[in-house]
Amino acid sequence: MIESIRLNDIIVEYDKGKTSDAYLNEINIKNDCPCGDCHFFVDVVLKIDLEIFRFLKSVGTDLKKNLKTEPTGFGV
């Protein structure tokens, strides 16, 4: 189901269900990369209470996952 949210002068449309589903089979960053930067991102950065993190989570994004493709179907 397409939903929308206004961010200042921009209207963002999204499908939370499809976005969440896109992350279901993806690998956790910490399981996909042994580098300290990725572990720091998950263990420290993502725990910071930032508005952008709250927004991304609210639309179904899982920043702990390492997407191999975009939800649009185009490869990254």
N, C-alpha and C positions, 0 to 999 in steps of 0.2 A: 504494500500500500504506500503510495507516494504521500509524503508529508512535506511540509515546508517550515522554514524558520527564517526570520529576518535578522540579519547581522548588519547593523547600521543601515546603509542604503542598498544592501544586496539581499535578495531572497534566494536561499539555498533550498533546493528540492532534493529529497533523499528517500530511499526505501530502507528503513531500518532492518527489516527482516532479511532482505537480500544482502544488505551489507554485512550483517551478523553471520549469515550463512557462508559468505565468501571467506570468512576466517576460520570456520569450523575445522577444516582439514589441513590448515596451515600449521607449520612447525613453530613452536615457541622459540623466540630469538635465542634464548640461552641454550636451547638444545641444538640450534643450528649453527652457532658461531661461538668458538671458545674465547674470543678476544675480550679483553677487559672493558673495552668501550661499550660493547653490547650488553655485558652484564651490568655495568654501571648505569646504562640507560634504563634497564628494567628495574634494577634494585634501588636506584636512587632517584633518577630524573622523573620516572613515571609516578613516584610517590609525592612529588611536589604538587600542591593544589593549584593548578593553573587552569584558567578559564578555557583555554584551547583543549586541554585534556578532558575536561568535563564535557565540553561540546562534542568532541570526537566520540567519546564513550556513549553519549546520549543518542548519537545517530547510528550506533552499532559497530564502530571501529574498535578493534582490539590491538592496541599498540604494542602488546607483548608478543604478537605474532609476526613472522617474517613472510609477508606476502610474496608469492612467486609470480602472481599475475594480479592485475587490477580487477576490481569487481566489474569493470566495463568489458572485460574479456581480452583486453590488449595486454601483451606481455610487458613486463617492466624491464 
